[in-house]
Structure formats: C-alpha cells, structure tokens
Amino acid sequence: MNIRSITYFEKVDWPLKKQQLRQAGDFIKMAKDVFDEKGFHVQTTRLASAPFPIILGNKVGQDTVNFAGALEEQLLKSGFDYLSIGPALPGNNQSYQVIPDVLAKTQNVFSAGMISSVDSGIYPEAIKLCAEVIKKNSLISRDGFANLRFAALANVPPGTPFLPAAFHDSHNRSGFAIATESADLAVSAFSNAANLDEARLLLIKNIEGVAGEITRISQDLAAKTKVQFMGIDFSLAPFPTREQSIGTAIEALGVPGVGNQGTLAAIAILTEAVERANFPRIGFNGVMLPVLEDSVLAKSVAADLLTINDLLLYSAVCGTGLDTIPLPGSVSEGQLYGVLLDLAVLAQRLGKPLTARLMPIPGKQAADATNFNFEYFANSTIMKLKDEPLLGFLAEAGPFHLLTRSEHEARK
C-alpha cells in the first residue's frame, strides 16, 4: 500500500507570504522523510489553499492567474509536487470563468467548481459554468489532459486530501491529512479468504492495522511541529496494475467483470468495510472508481461492460462519483450539464460528497482508443454519452434544495 499524498492545508495569503510557504515546505519535507523512514512510500506531496475567491475577493478576475502561477513557483521550490487553489464558488461567475486560463498557464495547479452544498442546495447556474469550463479545458492541449486538474464538487466539505477536491477551511489553522492508495489491501483480503465474512473481516483488519500505524506517525509529527493532524482518507484508490486495481477486488468477490450484475453489491461491501474500520477519518473514505487510473475498469469500459450510468449508480454506495471519464471531444455543454445535474442531485438526496472529473478528448469519438502516455493512467476507450441535452424546467432551473431521506424522516 502507498500513501497517495500528504496534503498540507493552509489558508494562503495574497500577496504571498514567503515565510508562510517556507514553513509549509519545511513541514512537508519532514513529513515525507518520516513516512519514508517508517516504510511508507509517499507518492506525492500537495498543498490545498482556501477557495481562491475567498483569498482574492473582488480581484478574482485580474489576480487569479498571477496568484496561481506565483503560488506554483514558490511551492515547487519548497518541496511540493502539486497544489490546489480550491473551488470556484456559486454567485461568483468570474471565479469559474478564469479557471481555464489558470490551467493553461500552469502545470501543477488543480482547481474545482462547487455545484452543490449541503446547506444551500443545488446551483444550476454553477453547473452550467462548470460545463463551460470542462469544454474550454479540453482544448488547452490536444489530448484533453487539462481536465485531470479540474473537478465539479457536489456537497464536498473542506479537508479531503485528494485533488482536485482538496481545499482548506479559511477559519481553521494549518493542518495535514493523509490520502491512501489502498486498493491492494482489498485485493489481498479477498484473494486470501475462505468466504465472504472472512474477506470482510480481513479487509477491516488490514485497514485498521495500516491506519493505526499512519495515525501514530501523524500524531508524533503533529506533536513535534504543532501542525494539526486532520485525519486519513482511507479511500480504496487504485493504481493501474492488476494487483492494485479495485476492479480486481470486485472480481475476487465473484463478479465476472466490472459492470456485470453483482458489481453494485461488491462495491457496497467494500465501502461498508471502510466505514466499519476504526481510524481518525476525513474526506471521502469510500471506494474510488477512476476509469483511467484502474487497468481493470479501463478494460471493462473498452469491452462495453461499464457505462457512465453504471458509475452514477455505483456512486450511490461508494466514494467519489465520476472520475477520469474519457468522453468524445464533440460532447456539448448541454450534455455535460445533464451529467453534472444528476451527480449533484444524487449527492444532495443521499447527503454525501461526490465529484465529477470529466475528460472530453479532442478529435475522439465514442469507442475510439485513448492514447495517454502517463504513468498513472491505463488506456481505455472513449465512453458514450447520450446525445440529447435537457429541456424545459430542468434546463432553466434556478437554485433548489432537496431533502435527504433522513431529513424527511426527522420531519415526520
């Protein structure tokens, strides 16, 4: 099992304060060294700021690109690999519209767009703006790769250590959280058990064993540095090899191929095991199903077993939503709006966080092969998206709120 990221959370001031960033860099170098010494491979180190519209205020339009570029330059010098400037916020249209320029002018900067929140409900205007951002991002390079660094966020709170979802609560002090890459723990548990009950208990034991060690190391770091330890996002995230694939774990439970009947049951069992494990948690803590980051999922898509609607269905019982979804380059903003609206409504109705990282690929059509040359990707084929955009009330809706089932029950 790897640590996907040590993510440092900091409000970040503008103009930048070098001392603030230097302290962040000193911490992240120490943290990486400590985890490496304890036998954990740390893939990346990351910083997540407060949402950039909060940092920049009425200067979002004129300062965002400069802010992102200057922050990237300073953080790379300080030992960070990637950074998130947080999400654009509803009611501030400029904050969405500037994101393609930010991604075009940077290489290691991630951002997002908020499309719904637990308290305020669903923002159709923000969903439309995110659809526009995704289309514009897809044209930054020939392979559409810039959309790897952008996600639409539905009900996502601050503090998750996975990018692009990561952002800091500006009212909190600096802190750090751990994101795991732990699909191999599920593969191991399900491949070495005699029956389903034993497999579930073994996975919980595996998670608690590793999480306990990570927690001890993190608490020692917090005591030494006075930087608060915020928790672990022990989502079962994959790496694109078969032995590190969440798809392999699903198939080990008896599903003949991801996307076949039984897939939902397998994913629910995996998610519930993460939920039952005892450790200090923050973020999603579920099952991640990133199509292009998992070799088995990528093969299921290429075999036409796994569709976008399937992944939306599975999002009801798992972790993060629609992740690294390769789409035709000709996809319209109206089509993207429909997908994002479904995701936001699902998150709102279930009272859970979900994200969408959609990747239209210029010049590609449904069923065409992808040809990314990226060590964290497994190539697949372009997924089909239904052609008809929304009409009428749903296409023209203003902000609205849906009660969760638990909220309805509380009102009875």
Order of alpha helices (4+ residues) and beta strands (2+ residues): beta-alpha-beta-alpha-alpha-beta-alpha-alpha-beta-beta-alpha-beta-beta-alpha-alpha-beta-alpha-alpha-alpha-alpha-beta-alpha-beta-alpha-alpha
